[in-house]
Amino acid sequence: MKISRLGGKFCNMQVYVILSGVLKGGKQGMLASAGPDEPAVLPIYTVLVKHPDGYVLYDAACHDIEERQDPFIFGSLHMKEEERLPNRLADIGVAPEEIKYIVLSHMHADHFGYIDQFPNAEICVSENEFTYAVKEYALGVSKSEADMAHWIKCNLNWKLLSDGEKIIELLDGVTIHNFGRGHSYGMLGLLIDLPKTGKVLVVSDAVYLSENLGPPRQLPGIILDEDGYLGTLDYIETLAKNENAVIWFGHDMEQNDTLIKSTEGYYE
C-alpha cells in the first residue's frame, strides 16, 4: 500500500463542523429499502481542521448561485445567508486566504460548492473523479456544466490523487484515505487524530447513513459501483476498528444533530 506525504508537524488541532443548510428530498436515494415517499433531510456540512501547519477544509458545501446550480439541487436546497460557507468561516475568524488544502470527497454539487473562494488552496481530489467530471463536461452531459466552465476560468490549483496513492499524510495527524469507486468514480475520506477527542474518520457519501454500514448492510438507492461500494464499506469498517476511530457519515441527520457545530464550539 503506497503512502505519500505532503508535509506537516504534529501538534494540537481544532476541528470545526460547519453546517451549511440542508437538502430536502426522499430517503430512498440513501437507503434503497426506504419507501418511495419517505422524506429525508440531508445535512450539508464541511469539516475545518485548524492545524498550525495549515488549515484544511474537507469538502466545500453547496452554493446557491441559480445560474450555475443543478436545478434539482437548487430546488432541494435550504440554506440561510449566514449558513453559506464563507460566512460561517468568517464567524470563526477564518479568512479564505488561510485555507491551505481542500480535500474534496468527490465532485457532486453538495460537496464542491465554494472551491473557487480559496485562492491559496491546493484542491486534493481523486484523479478518476476529476477525469470523469471533465469527460462528462466535454461530452455535454455534466450536471455541473456551468460550474466546470467557471472553474476552468478560475485556474484552480488541483492535486490529483491516483488509485495507487491510497494513504496520503497531508499533515501530521491528518491523513487522506483514497477509497476509490463506489458512490462515485473516486471517493476520498479524512482521518483526523485529535489529542483530546480521539480519532475521527470523515467519509462523506462513501457511507450516507449509519444504516448503510449496518449491521446488516443496506445499499443506497443511488450508487455507481455496487462492488466498489461494498469494498469501501469493508475498508472503512476495518480502518475505523483498527484506528479506534468514530465515523462521521455523509448525510446522517440523526448523527449530525449530535455533533458540536462551529456556532457552538469545536473538537480538539
FIBA-690985 format. One record per residue (C-alpha): x, y, z; residue number from 1; residue in three letters. Coordinates in nm, 2 decimals. Each point is the difference from the previous one (the first is absolute). Layout:
N
<rec px="X" py="Y" pz="Z" num="NUM" residuo="ALA"/>
...
This chain:
268
<rec px="0.00" py="0.00" pz="0.00" num="1" residuo="MET"/>
<rec px="0.16" py="0.32" pz="-0.12" num="2" residuo="LYS"/>
<rec px="0.03" py="0.29" pz="0.25" num="3" residuo="ILE"/>
<rec px="0.09" py="0.35" pz="-0.11" num="4" residuo="SER"/>
<rec px="0.05" py="0.31" pz="0.21" num="5" residuo="ARG"/>
<rec px="-0.08" py="0.37" pz="-0.06" num="6" residuo="LEU"/>
<rec px="0.16" py="0.13" pz="0.32" num="7" residuo="GLY"/>
<rec px="-0.06" py="0.12" pz="0.36" num="8" residuo="GLY"/>
<rec px="0.09" py="-0.03" pz="0.36" num="9" residuo="LYS"/>
<rec px="-0.24" py="-0.15" pz="0.25" num="10" residuo="PHE"/>
<rec px="-0.14" py="0.23" pz="0.27" num="11" residuo="CYS"/>
<rec px="-0.33" py="0.09" pz="0.15" num="12" residuo="ASN"/>
<rec px="-0.29" py="0.06" pz="-0.24" num="13" residuo="MET"/>
<rec px="-0.35" py="0.14" pz="0.00" num="14" residuo="GLN"/>
<rec px="-0.27" py="-0.16" pz="-0.22" num="15" residuo="VAL"/>
<rec px="-0.32" py="0.19" pz="-0.09" num="16" residuo="TYR"/>
<rec px="-0.31" py="-0.16" pz="-0.14" num="17" residuo="VAL"/>
<rec px="-0.16" py="0.27" pz="-0.22" num="18" residuo="ILE"/>
<rec px="-0.36" py="-0.06" pz="-0.09" num="19" residuo="LEU"/>
<rec px="-0.10" py="0.18" pz="-0.32" num="20" residuo="SER"/>
<rec px="-0.37" py="-0.07" pz="-0.04" num="21" residuo="GLY"/>
<rec px="-0.18" py="-0.32" pz="-0.10" num="22" residuo="VAL"/>
<rec px="-0.14" py="-0.17" pz="-0.30" num="23" residuo="LEU"/>
<rec px="-0.36" py="-0.12" pz="0.02" num="24" residuo="LYS"/>
<rec px="-0.10" py="-0.30" pz="-0.20" num="25" residuo="GLY"/>
<rec px="-0.07" py="-0.37" pz="0.01" num="26" residuo="GLY"/>
<rec px="0.18" py="-0.26" pz="0.22" num="27" residuo="LYS"/>
<rec px="0.00" py="-0.27" pz="-0.27" num="28" residuo="GLN"/>
<rec px="0.31" py="0.15" pz="-0.17" num="29" residuo="GLY"/>
<rec px="0.20" py="-0.06" pz="0.32" num="30" residuo="MET"/>
<rec px="-0.18" py="-0.32" pz="0.10" num="31" residuo="LEU"/>
<rec px="-0.14" py="-0.22" pz="-0.27" num="32" residuo="ALA"/>
<rec px="-0.23" py="-0.18" pz="0.25" num="33" residuo="SER"/>
<rec px="-0.18" py="0.33" pz="0.09" num="34" residuo="ALA"/>
<rec px="-0.34" py="0.06" pz="-0.13" num="35" residuo="GLY"/>
<rec px="-0.04" py="0.20" pz="-0.32" num="36" residuo="PRO"/>
<rec px="-0.17" py="0.29" pz="0.18" num="37" residuo="ASP"/>
<rec px="0.21" py="-0.01" pz="0.32" num="38" residuo="GLU"/>
<rec px="0.14" py="0.35" pz="0.05" num="39" residuo="PRO"/>
<rec px="0.35" py="0.09" pz="0.11" num="40" residuo="ALA"/>
<rec px="0.20" py="0.30" pz="0.11" num="41" residuo="VAL"/>
<rec px="0.36" py="-0.02" pz="-0.10" num="42" residuo="LEU"/>
<rec px="0.25" py="0.22" pz="0.19" num="43" residuo="PRO"/>
<rec px="0.26" py="0.18" pz="-0.21" num="44" residuo="ILE"/>
<rec px="0.32" py="0.03" pz="0.20" num="45" residuo="TYR"/>
<rec px="0.36" py="0.09" pz="-0.03" num="46" residuo="THR"/>
<rec px="0.28" py="-0.09" pz="0.24" num="47" residuo="VAL"/>
<rec px="0.27" py="0.26" pz="0.07" num="48" residuo="LEU"/>
<rec px="0.33" py="-0.11" pz="0.15" num="49" residuo="VAL"/>
<rec px="0.19" py="0.28" pz="0.16" num="50" residuo="LYS"/>
<rec px="0.35" py="-0.14" pz="0.01" num="51" residuo="HIS"/>
<rec px="0.31" py="0.21" pz="0.07" num="52" residuo="PRO"/>
<rec px="0.16" py="-0.12" pz="-0.32" num="53" residuo="ASP"/>
<rec px="-0.30" py="0.10" pz="-0.21" num="54" residuo="GLY"/>
<rec px="-0.38" py="0.01" pz="0.00" num="55" residuo="TYR"/>
<rec px="-0.18" py="-0.28" pz="-0.18" num="56" residuo="VAL"/>
<rec px="-0.36" py="-0.01" pz="-0.13" num="57" residuo="LEU"/>
<rec px="-0.17" py="-0.33" pz="-0.06" num="58" residuo="TYR"/>
<rec px="-0.26" py="0.07" pz="-0.26" num="59" residuo="ASP"/>
<rec px="-0.12" py="0.35" pz="-0.09" num="60" residuo="ALA"/>
<rec px="-0.38" py="-0.01" pz="0.05" num="61" residuo="ALA"/>
<rec px="-0.27" py="0.09" pz="-0.26" num="62" residuo="CYS"/>
<rec px="-0.04" py="0.34" pz="-0.17" num="63" residuo="HIS"/>
<rec px="-0.33" py="0.16" pz="-0.08" num="64" residuo="ASP"/>
<rec px="0.09" py="0.19" pz="-0.32" num="65" residuo="ILE"/>
<rec px="-0.30" py="-0.09" pz="-0.21" num="66" residuo="GLU"/>
<rec px="0.16" py="0.05" pz="-0.34" num="67" residuo="GLU"/>
<rec px="0.28" py="-0.24" pz="0.09" num="68" residuo="ARG"/>
<rec px="-0.19" py="-0.25" pz="0.21" num="69" residuo="GLN"/>
<rec px="-0.16" py="-0.34" pz="-0.10" num="70" residuo="ASP"/>
<rec px="-0.37" py="0.08" pz="0.00" num="71" residuo="PRO"/>
<rec px="-0.08" py="-0.31" pz="0.20" num="72" residuo="PHE"/>
<rec px="0.25" py="0.10" pz="0.27" num="73" residuo="ILE"/>
<rec px="-0.12" py="0.37" pz="-0.01" num="74" residuo="PHE"/>
<rec px="-0.36" py="-0.11" pz="0.05" num="75" residuo="GLY"/>
<rec px="0.09" py="-0.22" pz="0.30" num="76" residuo="SER"/>
<rec px="0.25" py="0.23" pz="0.17" num="77" residuo="LEU"/>
<rec px="-0.10" py="0.19" pz="0.32" num="78" residuo="HIS"/>
<rec px="0.28" py="0.23" pz="0.11" num="79" residuo="MET"/>
<rec px="-0.01" py="0.33" pz="0.18" num="80" residuo="LYS"/>
<rec px="0.24" py="0.29" pz="-0.08" num="81" residuo="GLU"/>
<rec px="0.19" py="-0.06" pz="0.32" num="82" residuo="GLU"/>
<rec px="0.04" py="-0.37" pz="-0.08" num="83" residuo="GLU"/>
<rec px="0.20" py="0.06" pz="-0.32" num="84" residuo="ARG"/>
<rec px="0.35" py="-0.15" pz="0.05" num="85" residuo="LEU"/>
<rec px="0.19" py="0.33" pz="-0.03" num="86" residuo="PRO"/>
<rec px="-0.22" py="0.16" pz="0.26" num="87" residuo="ASN"/>
<rec px="0.03" py="-0.29" pz="0.24" num="88" residuo="ARG"/>
<rec px="0.38" py="0.02" pz="-0.03" num="89" residuo="LEU"/>
<rec px="-0.01" py="0.37" pz="0.05" num="90" residuo="ALA"/>
<rec px="-0.20" py="-0.05" pz="0.32" num="91" residuo="ASP"/>
<rec px="0.29" py="-0.21" pz="0.15" num="92" residuo="ILE"/>
<rec px="0.27" py="0.25" pz="-0.13" num="93" residuo="GLY"/>
<rec px="0.13" py="-0.20" pz="-0.29" num="94" residuo="VAL"/>
<rec px="0.08" py="0.18" pz="-0.33" num="95" residuo="ALA"/>
<rec px="-0.02" py="-0.18" pz="-0.33" num="96" residuo="PRO"/>
<rec px="0.37" py="0.07" pz="-0.06" num="97" residuo="GLU"/>
<rec px="0.09" py="-0.20" pz="0.31" num="98" residuo="GLU"/>
<rec px="-0.13" py="-0.33" pz="-0.15" num="99" residuo="ILE"/>
<rec px="0.31" py="-0.20" pz="-0.11" num="100" residuo="LYS"/>
<rec px="-0.18" py="-0.32" pz="-0.11" num="101" residuo="TYR"/>
<rec px="-0.34" py="-0.11" pz="-0.11" num="102" residuo="ILE"/>
<rec px="-0.06" py="-0.37" pz="0.00" num="103" residuo="VAL"/>
<rec px="-0.29" py="-0.06" pz="-0.23" num="104" residuo="LEU"/>
<rec px="-0.18" py="-0.32" pz="0.08" num="105" residuo="SER"/>
<rec px="-0.15" py="-0.01" pz="-0.35" num="106" residuo="HIS"/>
<rec px="-0.13" py="0.24" pz="-0.27" num="107" residuo="MET"/>
<rec px="-0.37" py="0.02" pz="0.07" num="108" residuo="HIS"/>
<rec px="-0.18" py="0.33" pz="0.04" num="109" residuo="ALA"/>
<rec px="-0.07" py="-0.02" pz="0.37" num="110" residuo="ASP"/>
<rec px="0.38" py="-0.05" pz="0.07" num="111" residuo="HIS"/>
<rec px="0.20" py="0.23" pz="-0.23" num="112" residuo="PHE"/>
<rec px="-0.21" py="0.32" pz="0.01" num="113" residuo="GLY"/>
<rec px="0.25" py="0.26" pz="0.12" num="114" residuo="TYR"/>
<rec px="0.34" py="-0.14" pz="-0.13" num="115" residuo="ILE"/>
<rec px="0.05" py="0.32" pz="-0.20" num="116" residuo="ASP"/>
<rec px="0.00" py="0.21" pz="0.31" num="117" residuo="GLN"/>
<rec px="0.34" py="-0.11" pz="0.14" num="118" residuo="PHE"/>
<rec px="0.28" py="0.15" pz="-0.21" num="119" residuo="PRO"/>
<rec px="0.29" py="-0.17" pz="0.18" num="120" residuo="ASN"/>
<rec px="-0.15" py="-0.34" pz="0.04" num="121" residuo="ALA"/>
<rec px="0.13" py="-0.32" pz="-0.16" num="122" residuo="GLU"/>
<rec px="-0.30" py="-0.21" pz="-0.09" num="123" residuo="ILE"/>
<rec px="0.06" py="-0.37" pz="0.06" num="124" residuo="CYS"/>
<rec px="-0.24" py="-0.22" pz="-0.20" num="125" residuo="VAL"/>
<rec px="0.00" py="-0.35" pz="-0.14" num="126" residuo="SER"/>
<rec px="0.15" py="0.00" pz="-0.35" num="127" residuo="GLU"/>
<rec px="-0.27" py="-0.23" pz="-0.12" num="128" residuo="ASN"/>
<rec px="-0.27" py="0.22" pz="0.14" num="129" residuo="GLU"/>
<rec px="0.15" py="0.31" pz="-0.17" num="130" residuo="PHE"/>
<rec px="0.06" py="-0.18" pz="-0.33" num="131" residuo="THR"/>
<rec px="-0.37" py="-0.12" pz="-0.02" num="132" residuo="TYR"/>
<rec px="-0.12" py="0.35" pz="0.10" num="133" residuo="ALA"/>
<rec px="0.20" py="0.16" pz="-0.28" num="134" residuo="VAL"/>
<rec px="-0.11" py="-0.27" pz="-0.24" num="135" residuo="LYS"/>
<rec px="-0.37" py="0.05" pz="0.07" num="136" residuo="GLU"/>
<rec px="0.05" py="0.37" pz="-0.04" num="137" residuo="TYR"/>
<rec px="0.17" py="-0.04" pz="-0.34" num="138" residuo="ALA"/>
<rec px="-0.27" py="-0.24" pz="-0.11" num="139" residuo="LEU"/>
<rec px="-0.27" py="0.25" pz="0.10" num="140" residuo="GLY"/>
<rec px="-0.17" py="-0.24" pz="0.25" num="141" residuo="VAL"/>
<rec px="0.12" py="0.16" pz="0.33" num="142" residuo="SER"/>
<rec px="-0.25" py="0.11" pz="0.26" num="143" residuo="LYS"/>
<rec px="0.27" py="0.25" pz="0.10" num="144" residuo="SER"/>
<rec px="0.08" py="0.15" pz="-0.34" num="145" residuo="GLU"/>
<rec px="-0.03" py="0.36" pz="0.11" num="146" residuo="ALA"/>
<rec px="0.22" py="-0.06" pz="0.30" num="147" residuo="ASP"/>
<rec px="0.26" py="-0.18" pz="-0.21" num="148" residuo="MET"/>
<rec px="0.02" py="0.29" pz="-0.24" num="149" residuo="ALA"/>
<rec px="0.03" py="0.24" pz="0.29" num="150" residuo="HIS"/>
<rec px="0.28" py="-0.20" pz="0.17" num="151" residuo="TRP"/>
<rec px="0.20" py="-0.02" pz="-0.32" num="152" residuo="ILE"/>
<rec px="0.01" py="0.38" pz="-0.02" num="153" residuo="LYS"/>
<rec px="0.10" py="0.01" pz="0.37" num="154" residuo="CYS"/>
<rec px="0.32" py="-0.20" pz="-0.07" num="155" residuo="ASN"/>
<rec px="-0.03" py="-0.20" pz="0.33" num="156" residuo="LEU"/>
<rec px="0.29" py="-0.18" pz="0.15" num="157" residuo="ASN"/>
<rec px="-0.09" py="-0.37" pz="-0.03" num="158" residuo="TRP"/>
<rec px="0.19" py="-0.29" pz="0.16" num="159" residuo="LYS"/>
<rec px="-0.11" py="-0.33" pz="-0.16" num="160" residuo="LEU"/>
<rec px="0.04" py="-0.31" pz="0.21" num="161" residuo="LEU"/>
<rec px="0.04" py="-0.32" pz="-0.20" num="162" residuo="SER"/>
<rec px="-0.14" py="-0.34" pz="0.09" num="163" residuo="ASP"/>
<rec px="0.35" py="-0.10" pz="0.11" num="164" residuo="GLY"/>
<rec px="0.00" py="0.27" pz="0.27" num="165" residuo="GLU"/>
<rec px="-0.22" py="-0.17" pz="0.25" num="166" residuo="LYS"/>
<rec px="0.12" py="0.18" pz="0.32" num="167" residuo="ILE"/>
<rec px="0.13" py="0.36" pz="-0.01" num="168" residuo="ILE"/>
<rec px="0.13" py="0.16" pz="0.31" num="169" residuo="GLU"/>
<rec px="-0.11" py="0.36" pz="-0.06" num="170" residuo="LEU"/>
<rec px="0.12" py="0.14" pz="0.33" num="171" residuo="LEU"/>
<rec px="0.10" py="-0.19" pz="0.31" num="172" residuo="ASP"/>
<rec px="-0.32" py="-0.13" pz="0.15" num="173" residuo="GLY"/>
<rec px="-0.19" py="0.07" pz="-0.32" num="174" residuo="VAL"/>
<rec px="-0.01" py="-0.28" pz="-0.25" num="175" residuo="THR"/>
<rec px="-0.19" py="-0.05" pz="-0.33" num="176" residuo="ILE"/>
<rec px="-0.13" py="-0.34" pz="-0.09" num="177" residuo="HIS"/>
<rec px="-0.07" py="-0.07" pz="-0.36" num="178" residuo="ASN"/>
<rec px="-0.31" py="-0.23" pz="0.00" num="179" residuo="PHE"/>
<rec px="-0.03" py="-0.03" pz="-0.38" num="180" residuo="GLY"/>
<rec px="-0.32" py="-0.07" pz="-0.19" num="181" residuo="ARG"/>
<rec px="-0.34" py="-0.05" pz="0.17" num="182" residuo="GLY"/>
<rec px="-0.24" py="0.28" pz="0.05" num="183" residuo="HIS"/>
<rec px="0.19" py="0.19" pz="-0.27" num="184" residuo="SER"/>
<rec px="0.31" py="-0.06" pz="-0.22" num="185" residuo="TYR"/>
<rec px="0.24" py="0.09" pz="0.28" num="186" residuo="GLY"/>
<rec px="-0.07" py="0.06" pz="0.36" num="187" residuo="MET"/>
<rec px="0.24" py="0.16" pz="0.26" num="188" residuo="LEU"/>
<rec px="-0.03" py="-0.02" pz="0.38" num="189" residuo="GLY"/>
<rec px="0.18" py="0.18" pz="0.27" num="190" residuo="LEU"/>
<rec px="0.14" py="-0.16" pz="0.32" num="191" residuo="LEU"/>
<rec px="0.07" py="0.26" pz="0.27" num="192" residuo="ILE"/>
<rec px="0.19" py="-0.08" pz="0.32" num="193" residuo="ASP"/>
<rec px="-0.11" py="0.24" pz="0.27" num="194" residuo="LEU"/>
<rec px="0.20" py="0.00" pz="0.33" num="195" residuo="PRO"/>
<rec px="-0.31" py="0.04" pz="0.22" num="196" residuo="LYS"/>
<rec px="-0.29" py="-0.13" pz="-0.20" num="197" residuo="THR"/>
<rec px="0.18" py="-0.29" pz="-0.16" num="198" residuo="GLY"/>
<rec px="-0.02" py="-0.11" pz="-0.36" num="199" residuo="LYS"/>
<rec px="-0.27" py="0.10" pz="-0.24" num="200" residuo="VAL"/>
<rec px="-0.05" py="-0.15" pz="-0.35" num="201" residuo="LEU"/>
<rec px="-0.20" py="0.23" pz="-0.23" num="202" residuo="VAL"/>
<rec px="-0.14" py="-0.20" pz="-0.29" num="203" residuo="VAL"/>
<rec px="-0.25" py="0.22" pz="-0.18" num="204" residuo="SER"/>
<rec px="-0.23" py="-0.19" pz="-0.24" num="205" residuo="ASP"/>
<rec px="0.22" py="-0.31" pz="0.00" num="206" residuo="ALA"/>
<rec px="-0.25" py="-0.08" pz="0.28" num="207" residuo="VAL"/>
<rec px="-0.31" py="0.22" pz="0.00" num="208" residuo="TYR"/>
<rec px="-0.15" py="-0.14" pz="0.32" num="209" residuo="LEU"/>
<rec px="0.09" py="-0.22" pz="0.29" num="210" residuo="SER"/>
<rec px="-0.28" py="-0.23" pz="-0.13" num="211" residuo="GLU"/>
<rec px="0.21" py="-0.06" pz="-0.32" num="212" residuo="ASN"/>
<rec px="0.29" py="-0.14" pz="0.21" num="213" residuo="LEU"/>
<rec px="-0.24" py="-0.21" pz="0.21" num="214" residuo="GLY"/>
<rec px="-0.01" py="-0.26" pz="0.11" num="215" residuo="PRO"/>
<rec px="-0.15" py="-0.12" pz="-0.21" num="216" residuo="PRO"/>
<rec px="0.14" py="0.20" pz="-0.29" num="217" residuo="ARG"/>
<rec px="-0.25" py="0.18" pz="-0.22" num="218" residuo="GLN"/>
<rec px="0.07" py="0.14" pz="-0.34" num="219" residuo="LEU"/>
<rec px="-0.10" py="0.36" pz="-0.10" num="220" residuo="PRO"/>
<rec px="-0.23" py="0.05" pz="-0.29" num="221" residuo="GLY"/>
<rec px="0.25" py="0.23" pz="-0.17" num="222" residuo="ILE"/>
<rec px="0.32" py="-0.19" pz="-0.07" num="223" residuo="ILE"/>
<rec px="0.25" py="-0.01" pz="-0.28" num="224" residuo="LEU"/>
<rec px="0.19" py="-0.32" pz="0.07" num="225" residuo="ASP"/>
<rec px="-0.16" py="-0.26" pz="0.24" num="226" residuo="GLU"/>
<rec px="0.32" py="-0.21" pz="0.03" num="227" residuo="ASP"/>
<rec px="0.21" py="0.31" pz="0.06" num="228" residuo="GLY"/>
<rec px="-0.25" py="0.13" pz="0.25" num="229" residuo="TYR"/>
<rec px="0.00" py="-0.33" pz="0.20" num="230" residuo="LEU"/>
<rec px="0.38" py="-0.01" pz="-0.01" num="231" residuo="GLY"/>
<rec px="0.01" py="0.36" pz="0.13" num="232" residuo="THR"/>
<rec px="-0.22" py="-0.10" pz="0.29" num="233" residuo="LEU"/>
<rec px="0.24" py="-0.28" pz="0.08" num="234" residuo="ASP"/>
<rec px="0.29" py="0.24" pz="-0.01" num="235" residuo="TYR"/>
<rec px="-0.17" py="0.26" pz="0.22" num="236" residuo="ILE"/>
<rec px="-0.12" py="-0.25" pz="0.25" num="237" residuo="GLU"/>
<rec px="0.35" py="-0.15" pz="0.04" num="238" residuo="THR"/>
<rec px="0.18" py="0.33" pz="0.01" num="239" residuo="LEU"/>
<rec px="-0.24" py="0.14" pz="0.27" num="240" residuo="ALA"/>
<rec px="0.05" py="-0.32" pz="0.20" num="241" residuo="LYS"/>
<rec px="0.38" py="0.00" pz="-0.03" num="242" residuo="ASN"/>
<rec px="0.03" py="0.37" pz="0.08" num="243" residuo="GLU"/>
<rec px="-0.27" py="0.00" pz="0.26" num="244" residuo="ASN"/>
<rec px="-0.16" py="0.29" pz="-0.20" num="245" residuo="ALA"/>
<rec px="-0.35" py="0.14" pz="0.01" num="246" residuo="VAL"/>
<rec px="-0.16" py="0.01" pz="-0.35" num="247" residuo="ILE"/>
<rec px="-0.17" py="0.32" pz="-0.11" num="248" residuo="TRP"/>
<rec px="-0.25" py="-0.09" pz="-0.27" num="249" residuo="PHE"/>
<rec px="-0.08" py="0.21" pz="-0.30" num="250" residuo="GLY"/>
<rec px="-0.37" py="0.09" pz="0.04" num="251" residuo="HIS"/>
<rec px="-0.11" py="-0.16" pz="0.33" num="252" residuo="ASP"/>
<rec px="-0.22" py="0.27" pz="0.16" num="253" residuo="MET"/>
<rec px="-0.05" py="-0.20" pz="0.32" num="254" residuo="GLU"/>
<rec px="0.38" py="-0.01" pz="0.05" num="255" residuo="GLN"/>
<rec px="0.05" py="0.36" pz="-0.12" num="256" residuo="ASN"/>
<rec px="-0.24" py="0.12" pz="0.26" num="257" residuo="ASP"/>
<rec px="0.24" py="-0.13" pz="0.27" num="258" residuo="THR"/>
<rec px="0.31" py="0.16" pz="-0.14" num="259" residuo="LEU"/>
<rec px="0.14" py="0.33" pz="0.14" num="260" residuo="ILE"/>
<rec px="-0.05" py="0.26" pz="-0.27" num="261" residuo="LYS"/>
<rec px="0.23" py="0.29" pz="-0.08" num="262" residuo="SER"/>
<rec px="-0.25" py="0.24" pz="0.15" num="263" residuo="THR"/>
<rec px="0.03" py="-0.19" pz="0.33" num="264" residuo="GLU"/>
<rec px="0.37" py="-0.10" pz="0.03" num="265" residuo="GLY"/>
<rec px="0.25" py="-0.24" pz="-0.14" num="266" residuo="TYR"/>
<rec px="0.17" py="-0.34" pz="0.06" num="267" residuo="TYR"/>
<rec px="0.36" py="-0.01" pz="0.12" num="268" residuo="GLU"/>
